[in-house]
Amino acid sequence: MEISKFTELEEKIKHIVSEQVFLKKQISVLEEALKNKELEIEGYKSKLTVLDEERNSVRARVDSLLDLLADIEVAK
């Protein structure tokens, strides 16, 4: 009777250890995925900064052209 309880306890411990190993691997996979997503986000932030700068440049050029057009209409 005691041997069967010991065997049962041994199996439970083996199961817990295998679950712990699995969870450690899963954590590692998830941490790697998180790292990749953070790098992806940083890339998107950089692209967004470039696009904002381009938009501001275009806005300045359009404003400049509109000012030129306004000057032409006043001159008539």
mmCIF file as gemmi writes it, N, C-alpha and C atoms, coordinates in Angstrom:
data_model
loop_
_atom_site.group_PDB
_atom_site.id
_atom_site.type_symbol
_atom_site.label_atom_id
_atom_site.label_alt_id
_atom_site.label_comp_id
_atom_site.label_asym_id
_atom_site.label_entity_id
_atom_site.label_seq_id
_atom_site.pdbx_PDB_ins_code
_atom_site.Cartn_x
_atom_site.Cartn_y
_atom_site.Cartn_z
_atom_site.occupancy
_atom_site.B_iso_or_equiv
_atom_site.pdbx_formal_charge
_atom_site.auth_seq_id
_atom_site.auth_asym_id
_atom_site.pdbx_PDB_model_num
ATOM 1 N N . MET Axp A 1 ? 0.823 -1.194 0 1 0 ? 1 A 1
ATOM 2 C CA . MET Axp A 1 ? 0 0 0 1 0 ? 1 A 1
ATOM 3 C C . MET Axp A 1 ? 0.867 1.258 0 1 0 ? 1 A 1
ATOM 4 N N . GLU Axp A 2 ? 1.89 1.295 0.806 1 0 ? 2 A 1
ATOM 5 C CA . GLU Axp A 2 ? 2.767 2.458 0.891 1 0 ? 2 A 1
ATOM 6 C C . GLU Axp A 2 ? 3.513 2.685 -0.418 1 0 ? 2 A 1
ATOM 7 N N . ILE Axp A 3 ? 3.894 1.619 -1.082 1 0 ? 3 A 1
ATOM 8 C CA . ILE Axp A 3 ? 4.615 1.734 -2.35 1 0 ? 3 A 1
ATOM 9 C C . ILE Axp A 3 ? 3.727 2.407 -3.399 1 0 ? 3 A 1
ATOM 10 N N . SER Axp A 4 ? 2.451 2.067 -3.437 1 0 ? 4 A 1
ATOM 11 C CA . SER Axp A 4 ? 1.554 2.665 -4.43 1 0 ? 4 A 1
ATOM 12 C C . SER Axp A 4 ? 1.395 4.169 -4.184 1 0 ? 4 A 1
ATOM 13 N N . LYS Axp A 5 ? 1.348 4.591 -2.935 1 0 ? 5 A 1
ATOM 14 C CA . LYS Axp A 5 ? 1.262 6.014 -2.63 1 0 ? 5 A 1
ATOM 15 C C . LYS Axp A 5 ? 2.55 6.729 -3.017 1 0 ? 5 A 1
ATOM 16 N N . PHE Axp A 6 ? 3.665 6.053 -2.769 1 0 ? 6 A 1
ATOM 17 C CA . PHE Axp A 6 ? 4.947 6.623 -3.156 1 0 ? 6 A 1
ATOM 18 C C . PHE Axp A 6 ? 5.035 6.75 -4.675 1 0 ? 6 A 1
ATOM 19 N N . THR Axp A 7 ? 4.575 5.746 -5.375 1 0 ? 7 A 1
ATOM 20 C CA . THR Axp A 7 ? 4.576 5.768 -6.84 1 0 ? 7 A 1
ATOM 21 C C . THR Axp A 7 ? 3.661 6.874 -7.353 1 0 ? 7 A 1
ATOM 22 N N . GLU Axp A 8 ? 2.518 7.015 -6.73 1 0 ? 8 A 1
ATOM 23 C CA . GLU Axp A 8 ? 1.587 8.075 -7.121 1 0 ? 8 A 1
ATOM 24 C C . GLU Axp A 8 ? 2.217 9.45 -6.9 1 0 ? 8 A 1
ATOM 25 N N . LEU Axp A 9 ? 2.867 9.63 -5.772 1 0 ? 9 A 1
ATOM 26 C CA . LEU Axp A 9 ? 3.546 10.883 -5.474 1 0 ? 9 A 1
ATOM 27 C C . LEU Axp A 9 ? 4.666 11.139 -6.477 1 0 ? 9 A 1
ATOM 28 N N . GLU Axp A 10 ? 5.398 10.095 -6.796 1 0 ? 10 A 1
ATOM 29 C CA . GLU Axp A 10 ? 6.481 10.206 -7.769 1 0 ? 10 A 1
ATOM 30 C C . GLU Axp A 10 ? 5.938 10.652 -9.13 1 0 ? 10 A 1
ATOM 31 N N . GLU Axp A 11 ? 4.831 10.092 -9.557 1 0 ? 11 A 1
ATOM 32 C CA . GLU Axp A 11 ? 4.221 10.46 -10.838 1 0 ? 11 A 1
ATOM 33 C C . GLU Axp A 11 ? 3.745 11.908 -10.822 1 0 ? 11 A 1
ATOM 34 N N . LYS Axp A 12 ? 3.177 12.32 -9.724 1 0 ? 12 A 1
ATOM 35 C CA . LYS Axp A 12 ? 2.718 13.708 -9.608 1 0 ? 12 A 1
ATOM 36 C C . LYS Axp A 12 ? 3.892 14.673 -9.687 1 0 ? 12 A 1
ATOM 37 N N . ILE Axp A 13 ? 4.983 14.33 -9.019 1 0 ? 13 A 1
ATOM 38 C CA . ILE Axp A 13 ? 6.173 15.179 -9.056 1 0 ? 13 A 1
ATOM 39 C C . ILE Axp A 13 ? 6.745 15.24 -10.47 1 0 ? 13 A 1
ATOM 40 N N . LYS Axp A 14 ? 6.802 14.098 -11.152 1 0 ? 14 A 1
ATOM 41 C CA . LYS Axp A 14 ? 7.292 14.076 -12.541 1 0 ? 14 A 1
ATOM 42 C C . LYS Axp A 14 ? 6.406 14.937 -13.433 1 0 ? 14 A 1
ATOM 43 N N . HIS Axp A 15 ? 5.101 14.863 -13.206 1 0 ? 15 A 1
ATOM 44 C CA . HIS Axp A 15 ? 4.164 15.659 -13.997 1 0 ? 15 A 1
ATOM 45 C C . HIS Axp A 15 ? 4.382 17.154 -13.744 1 0 ? 15 A 1
ATOM 46 N N . ILE Axp A 16 ? 4.556 17.526 -12.488 1 0 ? 16 A 1
ATOM 47 C CA . ILE Axp A 16 ? 4.796 18.926 -12.143 1 0 ? 16 A 1
ATOM 48 C C . ILE Axp A 16 ? 6.096 19.418 -12.773 1 0 ? 16 A 1
ATOM 49 N N . VAL Axp A 17 ? 7.125 18.603 -12.722 1 0 ? 17 A 1
ATOM 50 C CA . VAL Axp A 17 ? 8.415 18.989 -13.31 1 0 ? 17 A 1
ATOM 51 C C . VAL Axp A 17 ? 8.287 19.146 -14.826 1 0 ? 17 A 1
ATOM 52 N N . SER Axp A 18 ? 7.585 18.229 -15.465 1 0 ? 18 A 1
ATOM 53 C CA . SER Axp A 18 ? 7.431 18.338 -16.918 1 0 ? 18 A 1
ATOM 54 C C . SER Axp A 18 ? 6.593 19.56 -17.284 1 0 ? 18 A 1
ATOM 55 N N . GLU Axp A 19 ? 5.588 19.883 -16.488 1 0 ? 19 A 1
ATOM 56 C CA . GLU Axp A 19 ? 4.79 21.09 -16.71 1 0 ? 19 A 1
ATOM 57 C C . GLU Axp A 19 ? 5.661 22.332 -16.555 1 0 ? 19 A 1
ATOM 58 N N . GLN Axp A 20 ? 6.534 22.321 -15.556 1 0 ? 20 A 1
ATOM 59 C CA . GLN Axp A 20 ? 7.41 23.457 -15.323 1 0 ? 20 A 1
ATOM 60 C C . GLN Axp A 20 ? 8.359 23.655 -16.503 1 0 ? 20 A 1
ATOM 61 N N . VAL Axp A 21 ? 8.896 22.57 -17.033 1 0 ? 21 A 1
ATOM 62 C CA . VAL Axp A 21 ? 9.786 22.644 -18.194 1 0 ? 21 A 1
ATOM 63 C C . VAL Axp A 21 ? 9.021 23.202 -19.395 1 0 ? 21 A 1
ATOM 64 N N . PHE Axp A 22 ? 7.809 22.697 -19.608 1 0 ? 22 A 1
ATOM 65 C CA . PHE Axp A 22 ? 6.98 23.172 -20.715 1 0 ? 22 A 1
ATOM 66 C C . PHE Axp A 22 ? 6.691 24.665 -20.57 1 0 ? 22 A 1
ATOM 67 N N . LEU Axp A 23 ? 6.334 25.097 -19.364 1 0 ? 23 A 1
ATOM 68 C CA . LEU Axp A 23 ? 6.013 26.501 -19.143 1 0 ? 23 A 1
ATOM 69 C C . LEU Axp A 23 ? 7.23 27.401 -19.324 1 0 ? 23 A 1
ATOM 70 N N . LYS Axp A 24 ? 8.41 26.916 -18.927 1 0 ? 24 A 1
ATOM 71 C CA . LYS Axp A 24 ? 9.626 27.701 -19.153 1 0 ? 24 A 1
ATOM 72 C C . LYS Axp A 24 ? 9.871 27.884 -20.646 1 0 ? 24 A 1
ATOM 73 N N . LYS Axp A 25 ? 9.67 26.827 -21.42 1 0 ? 25 A 1
ATOM 74 C CA . LYS Axp A 25 ? 9.835 26.936 -22.879 1 0 ? 25 A 1
ATOM 75 C C . LYS Axp A 25 ? 8.806 27.894 -23.453 1 0 ? 25 A 1
ATOM 76 N N . GLN Axp A 26 ? 7.586 27.803 -22.97 1 0 ? 26 A 1
ATOM 77 C CA . GLN Axp A 26 ? 6.514 28.671 -23.445 1 0 ? 26 A 1
ATOM 78 C C . GLN Axp A 26 ? 6.832 30.13 -23.119 1 0 ? 26 A 1
ATOM 79 N N . ILE Axp A 27 ? 7.342 30.384 -21.931 1 0 ? 27 A 1
ATOM 80 C CA . ILE Axp A 27 ? 7.731 31.741 -21.545 1 0 ? 27 A 1
ATOM 81 C C . ILE Axp A 27 ? 8.818 32.255 -22.481 1 0 ? 27 A 1
ATOM 82 N N . SER Axp A 28 ? 9.777 31.403 -22.788 1 0 ? 28 A 1
ATOM 83 C CA . SER Axp A 28 ? 10.857 31.792 -23.683 1 0 ? 28 A 1
ATOM 84 C C . SER Axp A 28 ? 10.325 32.159 -25.067 1 0 ? 28 A 1
ATOM 85 N N . VAL Axp A 29 ? 9.415 31.354 -25.568 1 0 ? 29 A 1
ATOM 86 C CA . VAL Axp A 29 ? 8.813 31.627 -26.88 1 0 ? 29 A 1
ATOM 87 C C . VAL Axp A 29 ? 8.048 32.952 -26.842 1 0 ? 29 A 1
ATOM 88 N N . LEU Axp A 30 ? 7.277 33.167 -25.799 1 0 ? 30 A 1
ATOM 89 C CA . LEU Axp A 30 ? 6.488 34.396 -25.686 1 0 ? 30 A 1
ATOM 90 C C . LEU Axp A 30 ? 7.376 35.623 -25.507 1 0 ? 30 A 1
ATOM 91 N N . GLU Axp A 31 ? 8.466 35.486 -24.761 1 0 ? 31 A 1
ATOM 92 C CA . GLU Axp A 31 ? 9.39 36.608 -24.599 1 0 ? 31 A 1
ATOM 93 C C . GLU Axp A 31 ? 10.034 36.968 -25.936 1 0 ? 31 A 1
ATOM 94 N N . GLU Axp A 32 ? 10.374 35.964 -26.724 1 0 ? 32 A 1
ATOM 95 C CA . GLU Axp A 32 ? 10.961 36.212 -28.048 1 0 ? 32 A 1
ATOM 96 C C . GLU Axp A 32 ? 9.947 36.906 -28.956 1 0 ? 32 A 1
ATOM 97 N N . ALA Axp A 33 ? 8.698 36.456 -28.904 1 0 ? 33 A 1
ATOM 98 C CA . ALA Axp A 33 ? 7.645 37.081 -29.71 1 0 ? 33 A 1
ATOM 99 C C . ALA Axp A 33 ? 7.445 38.531 -29.279 1 0 ? 33 A 1
ATOM 100 N N . LEU Axp A 34 ? 7.464 38.782 -27.989 1 0 ? 34 A 1
ATOM 101 C CA . LEU Axp A 34 ? 7.323 40.141 -27.471 1 0 ? 34 A 1
ATOM 102 C C . LEU Axp A 34 ? 8.477 41.019 -27.945 1 0 ? 34 A 1
ATOM 103 N N . LYS Axp A 35 ? 9.68 40.486 -27.882 1 0 ? 35 A 1
ATOM 104 C CA . LYS Axp A 35 ? 10.859 41.23 -28.337 1 0 ? 35 A 1
ATOM 105 C C . LYS Axp A 35 ? 10.725 41.593 -29.811 1 0 ? 35 A 1
ATOM 106 N N . ASN Axp A 36 ? 10.272 40.633 -30.622 1 0 ? 36 A 1
ATOM 107 C CA . ASN Axp A 36 ? 10.09 40.895 -32.053 1 0 ? 36 A 1
ATOM 108 C C . ASN Axp A 36 ? 9.027 41.96 -32.29 1 0 ? 36 A 1
ATOM 109 N N . LYS Axp A 37 ? 7.942 41.906 -31.538 1 0 ? 37 A 1
ATOM 110 C CA . LYS Axp A 37 ? 6.879 42.903 -31.694 1 0 ? 37 A 1
ATOM 111 C C . LYS Axp A 37 ? 7.366 44.284 -31.262 1 0 ? 37 A 1
ATOM 112 N N . GLU Axp A 38 ? 8.171 44.339 -30.211 1 0 ? 38 A 1
ATOM 113 C CA . GLU Axp A 38 ? 8.709 45.628 -29.773 1 0 ? 38 A 1
ATOM 114 C C . GLU Axp A 38 ? 9.633 46.222 -30.837 1 0 ? 38 A 1
ATOM 115 N N . LEU Axp A 39 ? 10.435 45.369 -31.469 1 0 ? 39 A 1
ATOM 116 C CA . LEU Axp A 39 ? 11.287 45.844 -32.567 1 0 ? 39 A 1
ATOM 117 C C . LEU Axp A 39 ? 10.444 46.317 -33.741 1 0 ? 39 A 1
ATOM 118 N N . GLU Axp A 40 ? 9.371 45.597 -34.024 1 0 ? 40 A 1
ATOM 119 C CA . GLU Axp A 40 ? 8.461 45.978 -35.098 1 0 ? 40 A 1
ATOM 120 C C . GLU Axp A 40 ? 7.819 47.339 -34.797 1 0 ? 40 A 1
ATOM 121 N N . ILE Axp A 41 ? 7.417 47.536 -33.562 1 0 ? 41 A 1
ATOM 122 C CA . ILE Axp A 41 ? 6.814 48.805 -33.155 1 0 ? 41 A 1
ATOM 123 C C . ILE Axp A 41 ? 7.817 49.95 -33.304 1 0 ? 41 A 1
ATOM 124 N N . GLU Axp A 42 ? 9.056 49.705 -32.908 1 0 ? 42 A 1
ATOM 125 C CA . GLU Axp A 42 ? 10.085 50.735 -33.053 1 0 ? 42 A 1
ATOM 126 C C . GLU Axp A 42 ? 10.278 51.102 -34.524 1 0 ? 42 A 1
ATOM 127 N N . GLY Axp A 43 ? 10.248 50.083 -35.396 1 0 ? 43 A 1
ATOM 128 C CA . GLY Axp A 43 ? 10.349 50.35 -36.835 1 0 ? 43 A 1
ATOM 129 C C . GLY Axp A 43 ? 9.193 51.199 -37.329 1 0 ? 43 A 1
ATOM 130 N N . TYR Axp A 44 ? 7.99 50.883 -36.868 1 0 ? 44 A 1
ATOM 131 C CA . TYR Axp A 44 ? 6.821 51.666 -37.265 1 0 ? 44 A 1
ATOM 132 C C . TYR Axp A 44 ? 6.898 53.093 -36.731 1 0 ? 44 A 1
ATOM 133 N N . LYS Axp A 45 ? 7.426 53.254 -35.523 1 0 ? 45 A 1
ATOM 134 C CA . LYS Axp A 45 ? 7.584 54.599 -34.969 1 0 ? 45 A 1
ATOM 135 C C . LYS Axp A 45 ? 8.543 55.418 -35.827 1 0 ? 45 A 1
ATOM 136 N N . SER Axp A 46 ? 9.614 54.775 -36.274 1 0 ? 46 A 1
ATOM 137 C CA . SER Axp A 46 ? 10.582 55.471 -37.129 1 0 ? 46 A 1
ATOM 138 C C . SER Axp A 46 ? 9.934 55.878 -38.447 1 0 ? 46 A 1
ATOM 139 N N . LYS Axp A 47 ? 9.175 54.961 -39.039 1 0 ? 47 A 1
ATOM 140 C CA . LYS Axp A 47 ? 8.485 55.28 -40.295 1 0 ? 47 A 1
ATOM 141 C C . LYS Axp A 47 ? 7.478 56.398 -40.088 1 0 ? 47 A 1
ATOM 142 N N . LEU Axp A 48 ? 6.786 56.378 -38.972 1 0 ? 48 A 1
ATOM 143 C CA . LEU Axp A 48 ? 5.801 57.415 -38.671 1 0 ? 48 A 1
ATOM 144 C C . LEU Axp A 48 ? 6.479 58.773 -38.529 1 0 ? 48 A 1
ATOM 145 N N . THR Axp A 49 ? 7.637 58.8 -37.904 1 0 ? 49 A 1
ATOM 146 C CA . THR Axp A 49 ? 8.386 60.048 -37.757 1 0 ? 49 A 1
ATOM 147 C C . THR Axp A 49 ? 8.771 60.598 -39.13 1 0 ? 49 A 1
ATOM 148 N N . VAL Axp A 50 ? 9.246 59.727 -40 1 0 ? 50 A 1
ATOM 149 C CA . VAL Axp A 50 ? 9.63 60.148 -41.355 1 0 ? 50 A 1
ATOM 150 C C . VAL Axp A 50 ? 8.406 60.677 -42.098 1 0 ? 50 A 1
ATOM 151 N N . LEU Axp A 51 ? 7.29 59.965 -41.991 1 0 ? 51 A 1
ATOM 152 C CA . LEU Axp A 51 ? 6.074 60.406 -42.679 1 0 ? 51 A 1
ATOM 153 C C . LEU Axp A 51 ? 5.571 61.74 -42.13 1 0 ? 51 A 1
ATOM 154 N N . ASP Axp A 52 ? 5.678 61.941 -40.822 1 0 ? 52 A 1
ATOM 155 C CA . ASP Axp A 52 ? 5.283 63.228 -40.235 1 0 ? 52 A 1
ATOM 156 C C . ASP Axp A 52 ? 6.156 64.358 -40.778 1 0 ? 52 A 1
ATOM 157 N N . GLU Axp A 53 ? 7.449 64.082 -40.881 1 0 ? 53 A 1
ATOM 158 C CA . GLU Axp A 53 ? 8.361 65.103 -41.416 1 0 ? 53 A 1
ATOM 159 C C . GLU Axp A 53 ? 8.03 65.415 -42.873 1 0 ? 53 A 1
ATOM 160 N N . GLU Axp A 54 ? 7.734 64.374 -43.646 1 0 ? 54 A 1
ATOM 161 C CA . GLU Axp A 54 ? 7.367 64.588 -45.049 1 0 ? 54 A 1
ATOM 162 C C . GLU Axp A 54 ? 6.067 65.386 -45.145 1 0 ? 54 A 1
ATOM 163 N N . ARG Axp A 55 ? 5.094 65.05 -44.302 1 0 ? 55 A 1
ATOM 164 C CA . ARG Axp A 55 ? 3.815 65.769 -44.306 1 0 ? 55 A 1
ATOM 165 C C . ARG Axp A 55 ? 4.029 67.238 -43.978 1 0 ? 55 A 1
ATOM 166 N N . ASN Axp A 56 ? 4.862 67.504 -42.974 1 0 ? 56 A 1
ATOM 167 C CA . ASN Axp A 56 ? 5.13 68.888 -42.605 1 0 ? 56 A 1
ATOM 168 C C . ASN Axp A 56 ? 5.835 69.641 -43.724 1 0 ? 56 A 1
ATOM 169 N N . SER Axp A 57 ? 6.728 68.95 -44.402 1 0 ? 57 A 1
ATOM 170 C CA . SER Axp A 57 ? 7.428 69.563 -45.531 1 0 ? 57 A 1
ATOM 171 C C . SER Axp A 57 ? 6.454 69.884 -46.658 1 0 ? 57 A 1
ATOM 172 N N . VAL Axp A 58 ? 5.58 68.943 -46.968 1 0 ? 58 A 1
ATOM 173 C CA . VAL Axp A 58 ? 4.591 69.17 -48.025 1 0 ? 58 A 1
ATOM 174 C C . VAL Axp A 58 ? 3.646 70.299 -47.626 1 0 ? 58 A 1
ATOM 175 N N . ARG Axp A 59 ? 3.223 70.313 -46.367 1 0 ? 59 A 1
ATOM 176 C CA . ARG Axp A 59 ? 2.333 71.37 -45.883 1 0 ? 59 A 1
ATOM 177 C C . ARG Axp A 59 ? 2.994 72.737 -46.042 1 0 ? 59 A 1
ATOM 178 N N . ALA Axp A 60 ? 4.278 72.817 -45.717 1 0 ? 60 A 1
ATOM 179 C CA . ALA Axp A 60 ? 5.003 74.091 -45.841 1 0 ? 60 A 1
ATOM 180 C C . ALA Axp A 60 ? 5.082 74.515 -47.299 1 0 ? 60 A 1
ATOM 181 N N . ARG Axp A 61 ? 5.336 73.56 -48.178 1 0 ? 61 A 1
ATOM 182 C CA . ARG Axp A 61 ? 5.422 73.887 -49.607 1 0 ? 61 A 1
ATOM 183 C C . ARG Axp A 61 ? 4.074 74.337 -50.154 1 0 ? 61 A 1
ATOM 184 N N . VAL Axp A 62 ? 3.004 73.658 -49.739 1 0 ? 62 A 1
ATOM 185 C CA . VAL Axp A 62 ? 1.66 74.033 -50.193 1 0 ? 62 A 1
ATOM 186 C C . VAL Axp A 62 ? 1.305 75.423 -49.674 1 0 ? 62 A 1
ATOM 187 N N . ASP Axp A 63 ? 1.615 75.68 -48.405 1 0 ? 63 A 1
ATOM 188 C CA . ASP Axp A 63 ? 1.357 77.015 -47.852 1 0 ? 63 A 1
ATOM 189 C C . ASP Axp A 63 ? 2.112 78.084 -48.633 1 0 ? 63 A 1
ATOM 190 N N . SER Axp A 64 ? 3.355 77.774 -48.995 1 0 ? 64 A 1
ATOM 191 C CA . SER Axp A 64 ? 4.161 78.705 -49.768 1 0 ? 64 A 1
ATOM 192 C C . SER Axp A 64 ? 3.527 78.968 -51.129 1 0 ? 64 A 1
ATOM 193 N N . LEU Axp A 65 ? 3.059 77.905 -51.774 1 0 ? 65 A 1
ATOM 194 C CA . LEU Axp A 65 ? 2.407 78.06 -53.08 1 0 ? 65 A 1
ATOM 195 C C . LEU Axp A 65 ? 1.106 78.85 -52.949 1 0 ? 65 A 1
ATOM 196 N N . LEU Axp A 66 ? 0.352 78.585 -51.902 1 0 ? 66 A 1
ATOM 197 C CA . LEU Axp A 66 ? -0.889 79.329 -51.681 1 0 ? 66 A 1
ATOM 198 C C . LEU Axp A 66 ? -0.606 80.81 -51.454 1 0 ? 66 A 1
ATOM 199 N N . ASP Axp A 67 ? 0.474 81.114 -50.753 1 0 ? 67 A 1
ATOM 200 C CA . ASP Axp A 67 ? 0.859 82.512 -50.551 1 0 ? 67 A 1
ATOM 201 C C . ASP Axp A 67 ? 1.203 83.174 -51.888 1 0 ? 67 A 1
ATOM 202 N N . LEU Axp A 68 ? 1.908 82.413 -52.751 1 0 ? 68 A 1
ATOM 203 C CA . LEU Axp A 68 ? 2.243 82.961 -54.07 1 0 ? 68 A 1
ATOM 204 C C . LEU Axp A 68 ? 0.977 83.239 -54.872 1 0 ? 68 A 1
ATOM 205 N N . LEU Axp A 69 ? 0.023 82.326 -54.791 1 0 ? 69 A 1
ATOM 206 C CA . LEU Axp A 69 ? -1.244 82.516 -55.508 1 0 ? 69 A 1
ATOM 207 C C . LEU Axp A 69 ? -1.998 83.702 -54.945 1 0 ? 69 A 1
ATOM 208 N N . ALA Axp A 70 ? -1.969 83.869 -53.656 1 0 ? 70 A 1
ATOM 209 C CA . ALA Axp A 70 ? -2.643 85.004 -53.033 1 0 ? 70 A 1
ATOM 210 C C . ALA Axp A 70 ? -2.009 86.327 -53.489 1 0 ? 70 A 1
ATOM 211 N N . ASP Axp A 71 ? -0.7 86.348 -53.623 1 0 ? 71 A 1
ATOM 212 C CA . ASP Axp A 71 ? -0.002 87.535 -54.089 1 0 ? 71 A 1
ATOM 213 C C . ASP Axp A 71 ? -0.395 87.862 -55.525 1 0 ? 71 A 1
ATOM 214 N N . ILE Axp A 72 ? -0.561 86.831 -56.368 1 0 ? 72 A 1
ATOM 215 C CA . ILE Axp A 72 ? -0.931 87.028 -57.753 1 0 ? 72 A 1
ATOM 216 C C . ILE Axp A 72 ? -2.327 87.642 -57.836 1 0 ? 72 A 1
ATOM 217 N N . GLU Axp A 73 ? -3.278 87.148 -57.043 1 0 ? 73 A 1
ATOM 218 C CA . GLU Axp A 73 ? -4.643 87.657 -57.076 1 0 ? 73 A 1
ATOM 219 C C . GLU Axp A 73 ? -4.687 89.1 -56.596 1 0 ? 73 A 1
ATOM 220 N N . VAL Axp A 74 ? -3.885 89.469 -55.634 1 0 ? 74 A 1
ATOM 221 C CA . VAL Axp A 74 ? -3.864 90.831 -55.11 1 0 ? 74 A 1
ATOM 222 C C . VAL Axp A 74 ? -3.301 91.769 -56.17 1 0 ? 74 A 1
ATOM 223 N N . ALA Axp A 75 ? -2.34 91.296 -56.933 1 0 ? 75 A 1
ATOM 224 C CA . ALA Axp A 75 ? -1.7 92.124 -57.935 1 0 ? 75 A 1
ATOM 225 C C . ALA Axp A 75 ? -2.647 92.467 -59.072 1 0 ? 75 A 1
ATOM 226 N N . LYS Axp A 76 ? -3.658 91.662 -59.33 1 0 ? 76 A 1
ATOM 227 C CA . LYS Axp A 76 ? -4.572 91.944 -60.436 1 0 ? 76 A 1
ATOM 228 C C . LYS Axp A 76 ? -5.363 93.117 -60.116 1 0 ? 76 A 1
